[in-house]
Amino acid sequence: MPSDRPSDARARGPLWSEPGSLLEHVGVAVFGIDDDNRICYWGPGAQDLFGYPAAEALSRPGALLLPAPPGGGPDACARLAERGRSLGYWRGRLHAAHRDGTALDCGFRAFPVTGVGGHSVVMALASRGDELDRVKTNLAFLDALFETCPIGLAMFDEELRYLHLNQALADMNGLPIEEHLGRRLAEIMITSDGGEYERMLRAVVAEGKPVAGVRVGMRTRGHPDRDKVLSVSFFPLTQAVGTRQGVGGLLVDVTDREQAIVEATATRQRLALLDRASARIGTTLDVQVTAQELVEAAVPDFADAAVVELVEWKDEHAGFDPAQPVDTHRIAHGTVLPPPATELVSGLEAVHYPPGSAIHRMLRTGRPLCVPVNQEFMARTVLNATRARLLAGSGLACLLLAPLIARGTVQGIAVFGRSAARPAFTEQDLSLAGELASRAALCLDNARLYNRERNIALTLQRALLPTSMATGPHLHLAHRYLPGSRVTEVGGDWYDVIRLPGGRVALVVGDVMGHGVSAAAAMGRLRIAAKALARHDQEPDELLTELDQCAEEAGIELATCLCIRYDPATGSTRIASAGHPPPLVRHPDGRVQLIDDVLGVPLGVGGLPFRTTELELPDAALLVLYTDGLIEARDHDIDEGLDVLRTEVARPPDSLEATADRILARLVPSSPTDDTVLLLARVHRAER
């Protein structure tokens, strides 16, 4: 026997009753009345409602179902048919008769259709009145519930897109109903639970198990600055045939009753902001980058706009004097507000604050201060008329001023602003701003001190490097010194070319291990000592032995050095090395020779001898001396760098200056990790 389940019904034909539809809750009888007011069609539902099988009803007068009133006149069925024909559609309530003699209160719908041969037939649909009343009451209740219920009601599809919601939920989320429809839950709700809320709803869809009374802390896109606690209940929905399941939900705002959860949510968000700020602020030792990182950490999560300004003290050791104006230099800014707020935060670099300003009040206490953007603030703090006009039209309603103080020194100020669309800053916000400012100030001070020391070291090193080279008719030179990038400190690289008796010349390149002022000072000692020793016309290995002893006496633990003595009269070239990268020789025929048989040990090790090797350089040979910064980088080892250098040296010769620039461009990255020295010397034999 075939089954009456929906799956079998679909197999038998295209039409079948939907589970959960209105027809399952209200039975409908269908019958037809011909021109003679006789029953000419009898549907299965008619037998269920009136009790007559088709054989007993067909061709019988309609009065069988709707008898005449007790006082006489046409039967009710004739009146129903007449109204259906004349009006085209009629509905109403009538008393009908059941086969067992009982009376039925029924709701009727009647309308004419064209029958066989052009005859008209009035089709009638009838349902029990009590069932209709119950359904209408339920629908009216649901309509009223959705319209007036103070509880948030929502329907989602299987992908958690909004299908339907009431005004209470729209108000709760701070967005119109239309802006919800079709959007996913995650596009409206902002939670800090790692996605647990959304996973809970997806489980309702997948498993069909409802959840009730779950507390959830969140914010919404309509109110991104307001913490809320909702009590949510969700249950699975089965939609029309052929569609997928969804979720129905009830959401109650219990924020007032769950203030502890709100505070915990706010605390988590503040901690999350501090955590993000800690990871973001101070990634470099660049003052401007550090200041911009503070701005980006605060906007838009904490404020709608922010700027960072460094204070320009005439004497930073004198301290803050409230009777003196404060001049600052704006180095970072950001805002999510439209113009003129964008012009306000980025328009001025130099800012002047008169005594009595809000900045002075903040610096006097050393603590963050919240001030409203009003006429008093404009008159006491904002002197620039253009800036005051931009501030008035920016939409900013309040400002939070925070001092950037590190190691007892005021580095600058951070200003955070919020528009009227967000709540004013609270005491907790002042505390958070103080934490952000404190961390940023320390990073700014580290960057300032680093830049100061780096500038000192760079100045010292450049002062100690040679300003003029011992050139002549037998030696043409090109030399380059590149300090490390701002990410690294200045190193101890040096080079020199020294005249010797008899027209000879010494070329020296060295590298003190380490960075900063100490490395630059150690480099200066070794360079001066090497120059003095070379002028005594010592052999290169003897010079390195003396230099090694100087390094030990000066406490220099590790340094490399390459010493070459060239005699243009004979072409004799004597070379000694203390652990330094080997020199290259480009012969006039294009052959490149690596002199790597005299590596030796670095200076400062002590106790090990150095040795000298000798070769004869032809006329127009090119000597290439360098430090390890040229051939060593993070993305390749020394051997790879040396191969690239040999390739560049082997190329057809340009001028020495062009060759030096080409080699540096090819081998030195844009952000080098070490100092680099390159010394090119083209030798010429003296005429005899």
Disulfide bonds with the S-S distance in Angstrom:
none
